[in-house]
Amino acid sequence: MTVEETQVAVAVAAEVVEVEEPVKECEKAVVEESESKPTTVEKSTSYKEESNYLSDLKEFEKKALVELKSKLEEAILGNNIFKKDEPKKVEEKVKAVADVEEKKEEKTEAAVKTTEETEAAVKAEETEAVVKAEETEAVVKAEETEAVVKAEETEAVVKTECAEKTEEGEKAPELAEKKEELAVPVCEEEAKPESSEVVDTDISLWGVPLFPAKGSEGTDVVLLKFLRAREFKVNEAFEMLKKTLQWRKESKIDSILVEEICSDLSSAAYLNGVDREGHPVCYNIFGVFDNEELYQKTFGNEEKRGQFLRWRVQLMEKSIQKLELRPGGATSLLQINDLKNSPGPIKKELRVATKQAVGLLQDNYPELVAKNIFINVPFWYYALNALLSPFLTQRTKSKFVVARPAKVTETLLKYIPAEEIPVQYGGFKRENDTEFFSSEDGSVSELTLKAGSTQTIEIDVAEVDNSTLVWDVSVLGWEVNYKEEFVPSDEGSYTIIVQKKKKIGATEGPIRNTFRSNEPGKVVLTIENTSSKKKRVLYRHKSNKCF
């Protein structure tokens, strides 16, 4: 398999701008904590976006940024950002004027020719009149005299007309020369409009003004993305920026957000929540293309694949709308790529379309992905990644994270808080949740359950009428015994079984339950770990008032 084929196959795994390396076996999910006390959920310590503050940049980075801004400003003021629409307008105008002059000359020649012909005809008529006058000598003298007088009058009129026409014919070339002299400066004037073009200083990218003199705080952030994508090589970064702007103009990307594109693909990729650093999270679900009907509808022909690419670009533009393109803001995305039930590299149409999508994103959206996390990775992915890894830069590899099916929740928790992880991935976020309305509504606690041990979580229930206690609990990897009960504060009251003891398998999702009581006490959640491995337990609770 060639490097190019390997890259294409990996591209099928995710429509991503970067490619990265698997999580190493030696990475631990948590630091050993006290196993009897709740702790906060551990997050990745290496997950930090590069600073966009000028003061944090290295000297060569500052120099490159200043140089790029200078080149950009010069290009904008010189109207050299976009390609000119040339079919050489000046040459066309000069040619048009020359055609007009040529036609005028043809008309002049025709006028002169007509004058000469008229003069010859008049002379012929004159001669004929004389001959007729001689032949009519035998006629009565009065008639002869009258005929001669008429002939003389006719001759005088004809000669006058000929003289006038001849004079006009002589003047025609002079008029043509004068018109030509007047036309030349007009042509020269029309050939000048470039020097008087209006300078467009409102050029922007992703809603950020690019003209440095405008002083937008987001300008440096955007330019640094292009510089980092080209390792701070100014000329290469500048060319990349120009090509991006040209592509956006030709493809009408600035209006793409209002287009209705591929509504059937809403489940294939979507934005959902934010990570621990405030980055918007984008989920790419490749398993949906295992459906043959949707697959053909999306990739069945070239036109459909073109629509797919435009849809993917639209999703990227929607994601950018969630960013804060300013120093200190969340200026990139976190991408989660779920490969469960993915068709894989055997589907040619998907492979080709995804390769094109990857190319578009790489070329036109540099450094907009902070991390790419691949979850539910199939066996074929590891072989492809092993082949590709030696050809990747360390910067690229550092953005790549891979999680096996058994490690999905544990991996996501490093980057995303439990309350922002969807329930299908082991978190507590539910669509249209009516119990926990926001991430601040019920903080998540964690405890570690030793192998072969039992742990309880106690939630106090105050004596408040019309209130309901609600809780979420999740054990990473489960394989435990679990039960729920309410223990009244009054020793004379009976314990109420809320959920009888049951064995919960490894694939079980988070559990949510509620309890309403008119007497004080506590809800006790009992978790018994019968396995030989320690377990991580996540939980949260709150009291909701009933109306």
MARBARO-335805 format. One line per field, with one value per residue (C-alpha): residue in three letters; x, y, z. Coordinates in pm, 1 decimal. Each point is the difference from the previous one (the first is absolute). Layout:
N
aa <- ala_...
px <- X_...
py <- Y_...
pz <- Z_...
end
This chain:
547
aa <- met_thr_val_glu_glu_thr_gln_val_ala_val_ala_val_ala_ala_glu_val_val_glu_val_glu_glu_pro_val_lys_glu_cys_glu_lys_ala_val_val_glu_glu_ser_glu_ser_lys_pro_thr_thr_val_glu_lys_ser_thr_ser_tyr_lys_glu_glu_ser_asn_tyr_leu_ser_asp_leu_lys_glu_phe_glu_lys_lys_ala_leu_val_glu_leu_lys_ser_lys_leu_glu_glu_ala_ile_leu_gly_asn_asn_ile_phe_lys_lys_asp_glu_pro_lys_lys_val_glu_glu_lys_val_lys_ala_val_ala_asp_val_glu_glu_lys_lys_glu_glu_lys_thr_glu_ala_ala_val_lys_thr_thr_glu_glu_thr_glu_ala_ala_val_lys_ala_glu_glu_thr_glu_ala_val_val_lys_ala_glu_glu_thr_glu_ala_val_val_lys_ala_glu_glu_thr_glu_ala_val_val_lys_ala_glu_glu_thr_glu_ala_val_val_lys_thr_glu_cys_ala_glu_lys_thr_glu_glu_gly_glu_lys_ala_pro_glu_leu_ala_glu_lys_lys_glu_glu_leu_ala_val_pro_val_cys_glu_glu_glu_ala_lys_pro_glu_ser_ser_glu_val_val_asp_thr_asp_ile_ser_leu_trp_gly_val_pro_leu_phe_pro_ala_lys_gly_ser_glu_gly_thr_asp_val_val_leu_leu_lys_phe_leu_arg_ala_arg_glu_phe_lys_val_asn_glu_ala_phe_glu_met_leu_lys_lys_thr_leu_gln_trp_arg_lys_glu_ser_lys_ile_asp_ser_ile_leu_val_glu_glu_ile_cys_ser_asp_leu_ser_ser_ala_ala_tyr_leu_asn_gly_val_asp_arg_glu_gly_his_pro_val_cys_tyr_asn_ile_phe_gly_val_phe_asp_asn_glu_glu_leu_tyr_gln_lys_thr_phe_gly_asn_glu_glu_lys_arg_gly_gln_phe_leu_arg_trp_arg_val_gln_leu_met_glu_lys_ser_ile_gln_lys_leu_glu_leu_arg_pro_gly_gly_ala_thr_ser_leu_leu_gln_ile_asn_asp_leu_lys_asn_ser_pro_gly_pro_ile_lys_lys_glu_leu_arg_val_ala_thr_lys_gln_ala_val_gly_leu_leu_gln_asp_asn_tyr_pro_glu_leu_val_ala_lys_asn_ile_phe_ile_asn_val_pro_phe_trp_tyr_tyr_ala_leu_asn_ala_leu_leu_ser_pro_phe_leu_thr_gln_arg_thr_lys_ser_lys_phe_val_val_ala_arg_pro_ala_lys_val_thr_glu_thr_leu_leu_lys_tyr_ile_pro_ala_glu_glu_ile_pro_val_gln_tyr_gly_gly_phe_lys_arg_glu_asn_asp_thr_glu_phe_phe_ser_ser_glu_asp_gly_ser_val_ser_glu_leu_thr_leu_lys_ala_gly_ser_thr_gln_thr_ile_glu_ile_asp_val_ala_glu_val_asp_asn_ser_thr_leu_val_trp_asp_val_ser_val_leu_gly_trp_glu_val_asn_tyr_lys_glu_glu_phe_val_pro_ser_asp_glu_gly_ser_tyr_thr_ile_ile_val_gln_lys_lys_lys_lys_ile_gly_ala_thr_glu_gly_pro_ile_arg_asn_thr_phe_arg_ser_asn_glu_pro_gly_lys_val_val_leu_thr_ile_glu_asn_thr_ser_ser_lys_lys_lys_arg_val_leu_tyr_arg_his_lys_ser_asn_lys_cys_phe
px <- 0.0_138.3_12.9_-274.9_-226.5_64.9_-91.1_-321.6_-94.2_66.8_-206.4_-296.7_35.7_-71.3_-56.7_266.4_257.1_273.6_109.5_139.0_146.6_-166.2_-17.9_289.5_-69.3_197.1_-242.9_-199.5_-360.5_35.3_253.6_-46.3_-227.5_-151.5_-242.9_-252.5_-47.5_-159.7_239.8_-27.0_24.4_352.7_65.9_287.5_293.2_154.9_-310.4_82.6_-56.0_295.2_-4.0_-104.6_124.6_279.6_199.2_4.0_142.2_364.3_209.1_2.2_-378.0_-52.1_225.6_-190.5_-335.6_115.6_133.1_-323.1_-211.0_217.9_-36.3_-373.7_-48.2_204.6_-202.5_-332.5_99.6_125.5_-314.2_216.5_-181.1_-231.5_80.0_-94.4_-296.7_215.0_-91.3_231.3_-256.1_231.3_95.8_-363.7_-91.0_286.7_-106.2_-361.3_107.8_217.6_-300.2_-210.4_267.8_34.1_-371.3_16.2_278.4_-203.0_-294.9_227.7_137.0_-352.0_-102.7_294.0_-74.9_-364.5_102.7_220.6_-274.0_-251.8_235.4_49.7_-372.6_-64.1_257.9_-164.1_-337.8_151.9_146.3_-329.4_-185.5_239.0_-49.5_-374.7_21.6_191.1_-249.7_-295.8_136.4_-269.8_-261.0_-169.1_243.2_-201.7_7.2_374.1_79.1_-210.5_167.6_346.5_-92.2_-131.0_313.9_219.9_-204.1_19.2_376.7_43.3_-198.7_182.6_341.1_-91.8_-104.5_317.6_215.4_-170.5_34.0_363.3_72.4_-168.2_205.5_322.5_-93.4_-97.1_357.2_78.5_-304.6_99.9_350.2_-142.5_-236.9_290.8_202.6_-293.1_-56.9_357.5_-8.2_-341.5_144.8_297.3_-234.6_-209.5_314.6_85.7_-278.5_235.3_190.3_-322.7_-151.3_-168.2_206.2_-203.6_129.7_-301.3_137.0_-64.1_31.8_-229.7_-149.3_338.7_129.0_333.7_116.3_259.8_-69.8_-349.7_158.6_-231.0_116.9_-93.3_228.9_312.7_-187.9_-101.6_342.4_175.7_-205.4_135.5_354.3_-13.7_-139.4_308.0_252.5_29.6_120.5_-147.3_-17.4_-164.8_-246.9_-85.5_-62.6_-216.2_-207.0_-45.0_-110.7_-248.9_-151.7_-17.0_-167.4_-255.1_-82.9_-36.1_-198.2_-219.3_81.9_-109.2_-363.0_17.5_-157.5_-342.7_-0.4_-209.2_247.2_-26.9_-258.0_16.5_353.6_-95.5_83.3_334.7_165.8_-115.8_113.6_-77.1_132.1_348.7_311.4_182.8_177.4_-314.3_65.3_-317.1_-22.5_-83.8_-106.1_54.7_-201.0_124.5_-225.9_-298.0_156.2_-39.5_-359.5_7.8_-291.0_160.9_337.2_-131.3_-197.6_319.1_270.8_-195.3_138.4_236.9_-270.9_-103.7_361.7_34.7_-296.5_157.4_317.5_-198.8_-193.3_329.0_130.7_-328.2_39.5_350.2_-134.7_-269.5_268.1_207.0_-304.8_42.0_366.2_145.7_266.3_188.0_303.4_-102.2_-317.4_-85.5_130.8_-21.9_-225.4_12.2_-99.8_-135.9_4.6_-211.5_106.6_-251.5_-153.7_196.1_2.3_378.0_233.2_-183.4_-257.8_158.7_-246.9_32.5_376.9_15.5_-247.6_172.4_340.5_-140.1_-155.7_327.7_178.3_-247.8_24.7_379.2_43.4_-262.4_-49.4_350.0_50.7_-371.2_3.2_163.1_-38.5_-135.1_-126.2_-83.3_-228.0_-130.0_297.0_-12.6_296.6_84.5_66.6_306.3_173.0_-55.9_114.7_318.6_84.4_-70.7_152.1_367.2_-95.0_-176.7_147.3_5.6_-234.4_-255.0_36.7_-49.8_-359.2_-98.3_-169.7_-138.4_-234.7_-96.7_-368.7_67.5_178.0_-241.8_-144.8_331.6_169.6_-276.4_2.5_355.8_-121.7_-373.3_-186.9_-244.8_-297.6_95.4_58.3_-309.1_-151.4_83.3_366.8_-31.2_-67.5_-301.2_-111.4_-349.7_-185.9_-274.0_80.8_-278.1_182.7_350.8_-30.0_366.6_351.8_-6.6_-323.7_135.7_378.5_153.7_200.8_222.6_119.6_227.6_-126.8_272.7_-9.6_-218.9_-136.5_-339.9_-67.1_-309.9_-111.0_-233.5_-226.5_-182.8_-372.6_-139.1_-359.7_-130.9_-342.6_-45.6_366.2_155.2_357.1_161.1_343.2_229.6_261.2_246.7_276.1_267.2_-2.7_-274.6_10.7_-125.8_-300.3_-217.0_-301.2_-186.5_-199.1_-146.2_92.8_-225.7_155.0_-268.4_120.5_-359.4_-63.0_66.2_273.8_-143.3_154.9_25.0_193.3_61.0_349.3_101.0_307.1_89.8_198.7_292.1_-207.8_-257.7_-41.3_-43.9_-292.9_-248.1_-265.4_-225.1_-155.3_-258.8_-48.4_-196.0_239.1_369.2_260.6_252.2_20.4_280.1_157.6_200.2_260.3_174.8_310.2_44.2_265.4_378.1_33.4_-69.6_-291.8_-73.1_-341.6_-156.4_-316.8_-202.7_-332.6_-239.7_-340.1_-274.3_-303.7_-332.3_-278.4
py <- 0.0_338.1_296.8_167.8_-306.0_-14.3_365.5_-54.1_-298.3_192.7_286.0_-236.6_-32.3_369.2_323.3_178.4_264.5_-173.7_-363.1_-116.8_-292.5_-255.5_41.4_-184.6_-290.9_167.7_293.1_-37.1_111.0_138.5_71.7_-226.8_176.4_-79.0_-279.7_97.1_370.8_158.5_190.3_223.0_-161.1_-1.5_180.6_-7.6_210.6_24.3_141.1_365.9_212.8_206.7_358.9_276.8_280.7_196.0_2.5_-381.9_-42.8_-77.5_263.5_-177.5_-44.5_370.4_88.8_-233.5_144.3_358.8_-95.4_-177.9_296.4_230.5_-219.6_-26.8_374.6_69.0_-254.7_142.6_358.6_-112.9_-203.1_-310.8_-238.3_-146.8_-109.6_252.3_-92.4_52.8_-59.6_306.4_276.9_274.5_-195.1_-70.9_368.2_105.6_-262.7_122.2_359.4_-117.0_-183.7_315.1_205.9_-261.2_15.4_380.8_-20.6_-244.4_243.0_289.5_-200.0_-91.9_369.2_105.8_-277.9_103.0_364.3_-105.3_-212.9_283.7_245.2_-240.4_-51.9_375.0_51.4_-271.8_166.5_333.2_-143.3_-165.8_329.1_177.6_-269.2_27.2_379.5_-33.8_-248.8_231.3_288.3_-67.5_65.9_332.4_274.8_77.8_-360.2_-29.4_308.1_-126.1_-343.6_156.2_219.8_-302.2_-199.2_281.4_29.0_-377.7_5.5_277.5_-186.8_-326.1_166.9_165.7_-336.3_-170.3_269.7_-33.4_-381.0_16.6_244.7_-234.7_-293.8_195.7_93.7_-356.3_-129.7_311.2_-62.3_-366.5_105.2_242.4_-267.1_-241.0_255.6_44.9_-375.9_-78.3_198.4_-149.6_-347.3_88.4_130.0_-316.8_-207.8_168.6_-103.0_-233.3_291.7_147.3_-327.6_22.7_-176.1_-254.8_8.6_-194.7_-342.2_-243.3_-369.0_-185.8_333.0_152.4_308.0_-77.6_355.6_56.4_374.8_-74.9_-123.5_-299.2_-222.2_-305.2_81.6_-132.4_-315.5_-79.2_79.2_-211.3_-301.0_29.4_57.0_-304.6_-212.9_92.9_-9.1_381.4_14.7_337.4_-33.2_-342.1_120.3_304.8_-209.7_-238.6_292.3_144.2_-337.3_-38.1_342.0_-70.6_-338.7_156.8_265.6_-245.7_-252.2_265.8_-130.7_318.7_-82.6_-373.9_18.5_87.1_-288.2_-315.3_-283.2_-375.4_14.7_-381.9_24.9_176.7_-317.6_-47.7_304.1_258.8_242.3_-94.3_184.0_120.9_-156.1_95.0_288.7_139.3_-144.1_-92.6_-376.9_-143.9_-365.6_-188.7_-324.4_-223.4_-293.2_171.0_-75.1_-370.7_60.6_-77.7_229.0_301.2_-95.6_4.1_317.1_172.3_-148.5_-154.4_232.3_292.2_261.2_-157.2_-20.0_369.1_76.2_-208.7_209.5_322.4_-134.2_-83.6_351.9_144.0_-200.2_143.1_352.1_-64.7_-123.7_315.2_206.9_-149.6_103.5_308.9_116.6_224.3_-44.7_-210.3_-128.4_-351.2_27.2_-364.4_-306.5_-338.8_-273.6_-336.5_-259.2_-308.3_-291.3_-250.3_-190.6_216.5_-144.6_40.4_32.3_-256.0_258.1_178.4_290.4_79.5_-23.3_243.2_248.3_-6.0_53.6_308.0_124.1_-44.4_196.8_288.1_19.5_-22.8_270.5_248.0_-51.1_-23.1_-55.8_1.4_-340.4_-19.4_-377.4_-286.7_-287.5_-328.0_-230.6_-354.1_-53.3_-326.7_-230.3_113.8_354.0_-95.2_-166.0_304.7_237.1_-199.8_36.0_372.0_107.0_21.2_258.8_237.6_297.0_4.7_299.0_-199.2_-306.9_201.1_77.2_-359.9_-215.9_-352.7_-182.1_-366.2_-79.6_-84.4_332.6_240.8_167.8_6.3_169.4_255.1_94.9_126.9_270.4_40.4_28.6_-283.2_235.6_91.5_-357.5_-156.4_-297.8_-237.1_60.1_-43.0_360.6_172.4_226.0_-81.9_164.1_235.5_-77.9_118.7_-84.9_144.4_312.8_101.2_-117.4_208.9_-167.8_-279.0_-36.2_-340.5_-182.0_-304.6_-281.3_-298.6_-347.6_-251.3_-351.8_-229.9_286.5_159.7_374.6_202.3_345.8_173.5_285.0_191.2_53.7_298.8_6.2_226.2_-54.2_3.9_-73.5_-287.4_-123.6_-93.4_-154.1_-132.7_-267.4_-170.2_-254.4_-16.0_-353.0_-97.0_-379.6_69.4_-72.4_304.8_91.2_311.1_50.1_274.8_-11.9_222.6_201.1_-134.8_-338.9_-112.4_42.0_-262.2_6.2_32.3_-188.4_241.6_-236.7_-358.7_-143.4_-100.1_-83.1_268.7_-96.4_179.2_153.9_161.6_376.5_254.6_-56.1_272.9_-37.1_214.6_-26.9_207.4_-19.9_189.0_-83.2_71.0_-263.7_-90.9_-186.4_-257.4_-127.2_-320.7_-113.5_-335.3_-57.8_-374.6_34.9_-2.2_354.5_331.3_201.9_371.1_115.7_330.3_142.6_317.5_88.4_286.4_72.2_124.7_179.9_-133.2_236.7
pz <- 0.0_-100.3_232.5_-201.7_27.4_371.4_40.4_-191.4_216.7_316.9_-142.2_-9.2_372.9_52.5_-189.3_189.1_-68.6_196.4_46.8_332.5_195.9_230.2_372.3_158.7_231.4_273.9_25.7_320.1_34.8_350.2_268.4_301.6_245.7_330.4_-75.3_262.3_-82.7_-307.4_-221.9_-304.6_-342.6_-138.3_-326.5_-247.3_119.0_-347.0_-164.3_-49.7_-306.0_-122.0_117.4_-237.3_222.9_-165.7_323.6_9.9_-350.3_-64.2_-176.4_-337.3_26.5_69.7_-293.5_-232.8_113.0_-61.7_-343.0_-95.7_110.6_-209.3_-310.6_56.4_38.8_-312.6_-197.9_116.5_-81.1_-340.1_-71.9_-42.7_236.5_-262.4_-353.8_-267.5_-221.6_-313.1_-335.8_-47.2_9.6_-128.0_-312.7_-71.4_26.6_-229.7_-253.2_17.7_-69.6_-292.5_-149.4_26.5_-177.1_-272.2_-68.0_-18.1_-257.3_-207.7_4.4_-110.0_-292.2_-103.3_10.5_-223.7_-246.5_-16.8_-73.6_-293.0_-150.8_32.1_-178.4_-291.2_-33.5_-7.5_-275.1_-206.1_41.3_-100.5_-319.7_-89.4_50.7_-242.6_-264.8_32.4_-34.9_-329.7_-139.5_70.0_-214.4_-258.7_261.0_36.1_122.8_308.3_109.6_-77.6_203.5_289.2_-9.1_2.3_296.8_191.5_-81.9_127.5_321.7_54.8_-57.2_257.4_264.4_-61.9_18.8_330.0_154.2_-123.5_149.1_338.6_3.4_-105.6_281.6_253.4_-129.3_46.5_357.9_107.3_56.4_203.6_225.5_42.1_107.1_258.1_139.0_22.7_196.1_242.3_34.0_105.3_327.4_79.2_-45.4_215.5_267.4_-7.9_30.9_328.7_240.4_189.1_144.9_135.0_138.0_338.0_268.1_198.7_357.9_131.5_-97.3_283.8_84.1_242.0_100.3_88.2_-192.1_-166.8_-74.1_277.1_23.6_131.1_323.1_58.4_285.5_-205.3_-293.5_171.0_105.4_-359.1_-148.2_262.2_-110.0_-354.1_128.2_229.1_-281.9_-206.3_284.6_-0.2_-359.9_-90.9_-378.4_19.1_262.4_-211.7_-310.5_202.8_128.5_-350.8_-137.4_285.3_-67.6_-374.9_61.7_233.0_-257.8_-288.3_208.7_165.6_345.6_176.9_-85.2_66.8_345.9_-141.9_-249.7_47.9_-57.9_67.4_278.9_19.8_141.1_324.0_194.1_-176.9_157.9_250.1_270.7_359.2_306.9_90.4_147.7_319.6_-175.2_-162.0_-348.0_-190.3_-47.9_-341.8_-28.8_-328.2_-7.3_-279.3_82.2_-168.6_-339.4_67.3_-113.9_-373.5_-84.4_169.0_-146.8_-357.5_63.8_118.3_-223.7_-292.2_-267.9_-46.0_53.0_332.1_113.9_-86.8_224.1_275.8_-20.1_16.3_299.9_175.7_-64.2_129.5_322.0_41.9_-48.0_261.2_238.9_-53.6_99.0_349.4_31.8_166.9_-243.4_241.6_226.9_299.4_-167.1_-117.2_-357.2_-106.3_16.3_165.3_-243.3_109.0_-278.2_74.4_-223.4_138.6_-294.1_-243.3_-356.4_-0.7_-300.5_-215.6_-114.6_-295.8_-21.9_369.2_-26.8_-293.0_151.4_335.9_-157.3_-175.0_324.1_185.0_-272.6_20.0_377.5_3.3_-261.2_119.2_375.9_150.4_372.2_79.3_170.2_342.9_36.2_-205.5_211.7_-171.3_198.0_-56.3_-229.6_-204.3_-44.8_-354.4_120.0_206.5_-294.9_-219.6_269.4_57.5_-370.2_-6.2_330.5_-114.2_-262.9_239.2_182.3_377.4_-1.9_-196.9_219.2_316.3_-100.3_-51.7_265.4_-44.0_239.2_-11.1_65.1_365.4_56.7_-167.9_311.7_181.2_-296.1_-54.6_369.3_-37.8_-234.2_59.8_333.7_72.0_-11.7_-361.0_-124.2_-166.1_184.0_-288.1_78.6_375.8_98.1_154.9_-286.2_-125.9_-283.5_120.0_364.0_232.5_325.5_-34.8_-209.2_-25.2_78.7_319.2_110.8_220.5_7.2_-71.4_267.9_-37.5_224.3_-58.1_81.8_85.8_-140.3_210.7_213.5_60.7_8.1_87.4_-110.4_243.8_-109.9_271.0_-39.2_191.7_123.1_-274.3_-149.8_-374.7_-83.5_-188.0_24.9_-332.8_-56.0_-271.8_59.8_-232.4_55.5_-269.7_-134.6_251.9_67.9_354.0_222.8_61.4_215.7_124.4_321.3_219.0_369.0_220.3_281.7_235.6_122.1_32.0_-371.5_-263.2_-262.0_-349.0_-292.2_-293.2_-227.6_98.2_-29.4_-351.9_-204.7_-251.1_-309.3_-160.3_-279.4_230.6_-28.6_281.3_237.5_91.4_267.3_219.2_345.9_184.7_378.6_261.6_280.8_49.3_-64.6_-266.7_-325.5_7.6_-321.6_55.4_-252.0_43.3_-213.6_-44.1_-269.7_38.1_-129.6_166.6_-128.4_-45.2_117.5_-115.9_151.9_48.2_161.4_60.5_150.3_-229.8_133.1_-127.1_-97.5
end
